[in-house]
């Protein structure tokens, strides 16, 4: 297993998009509004990798995980953290977050930040186990109820 940063030579956008869509598929019909992953295209994913720092996890040459990182004023935002359904529960998500912590420390950012949907209680539990805490509840535009929570992990 190796985790590598997406660079200008990366060309496996179709495989990366398929990974994200398959790992987020369990949310279909569970969360409202639907995941922004459903709006991703090959072009928007490539643009995301230019605008942010993308990483892929490889096992036997296959993409089995990914995440995108975006520096903010006081934290490093972790987005589109995805692990292939067949690779879940084996520590890969934790390994990706270890890389995020290393990047945050290198950028001298004191925390990681992520968002997860209010309905995905299992995600809240997993991220809490990994040292994250709920820092806010927020709503998507147009909703009069809370639709997601923000979670943070302070780094020493």
N, C-alpha and C positions, 0 to 999 in steps of 0.2 A: 504494500500500500504506500503510495506516495501522494503528497499534496503539492500541486504546482500552481503558480500564478499564471493566469491567462495573459498572454502577450500578443504582439502584432502577428505572430506566426500561427496563432490558434485558428483552426478552420473547422472545428467539429461542432458548429453551432446547432445543427440538427440533432445531434446526440445529446447536447447539453439541454436544449429545449425539451426533448422527449423525457429526459431525467426529471426536470423541474415539473413538467405536467404530470408525470406518473407519480411522483412523490407528493404532490399537492392534491391528487385526485380524490383522496378520502374526504376532503373538505367539501366537495360538490354536494349541494343540497343540505349541508350542515351549517355553513356560515352565510351571513347576509350582511353586506353585499358580497358577491362572489369574489374569489381571490383575483388579485391583479395578475397572477401568473397566467390566467386565461387570456389576457390581452397581449401577452408577449408574442413577438414574432422573431424570426431569425434576425431581421435588421434591428429591431429594438433591443434584442439581447446583445448583439454586437456593440450597439451604442452604449448600453449599460456597462459593458466591460471597458469601454473607453472613458466613461464618466466616473467610474468607480474602480475598485480593485477586485477583480474576480479571481476565484481560486477553484480548481477542480481536484477531486480526489480520484486517483486511478488505481484500479486493481486489475492486474493482468491485461493492462492496456485499455480497459473499459472505464468510462466515466461512471463512478458510483456515488459521487457526492459533489456538492458545490456550495459556494456562498459568495456574496458580494459585500464589500466593505466600503463605507463612505465616512471619511473624517468629518466630524462636526466640531463645534467650539469646545465642548467639554466631554466628548465621548467619541467612540468609533461605532457607527451604526452598522449592525449586522443584518443583511437582508437576503432573501431568497436562499436561506439555509435549507438545503435539500439533500436527502439521502435516499438512494434507490430503495424501493420497498423490500427487496430481497437482502439488502445490506443493513437494514435498520436493526437496532438493538444490539449492535456489536461494537459500540464505542466510536463510530466514525463521526457522528455529530459532535461528540466531545473533542475529538482530535481536530476537527475543523475549528472549533472555538478556541482551542489552544493556539492555533495559528493566528486567529483574530486577536487574542491577548498579546501575542508577540508583536504583531503589527501595531497595536495600540501603544504598547510600551515603547516601541521604536519611535513612534510619532509623539511621544510624551503626552498621551491622552490618558486620563485617570480612570476611564470606565468604558465598558461595552454597553450598547443600548440596542434593544430589539423591540419589535412589536409582534403581538400574537393575538389572534381573534378571541373575543370574550367567550365564545362557545367551545374553544379547544382547551378544555380543562387539563387534559393529559399533557399538552405542551406546557402549560403553566407549571404543572408538577415537575416535569422533566427539567425545565429551565431553573426552577427553584432548587432542585437537587444539585444543579451545576453552579450554584452560587448567585443566581439572579434573584432580584426581588421586584415586586410590583411597585412601580414609581408613579403611575398615572393610569386613569381610565379615560378613554377619549372616544369620539364619535367620528365616523366618516361624514363627509359633507352630505347634507340632505337627510341625515338620520337624527331622530330626536331621542335616541337611546344610545347607550354606550355600546360600541361595536368592537373595540379592541383595547387591549391593555399594553402599556409600555413597561418593559422590564429592563433593569440595569444590573450590571455587575461592577462593583468597585474593584479596581486593581491595586494591589499593594506596591 
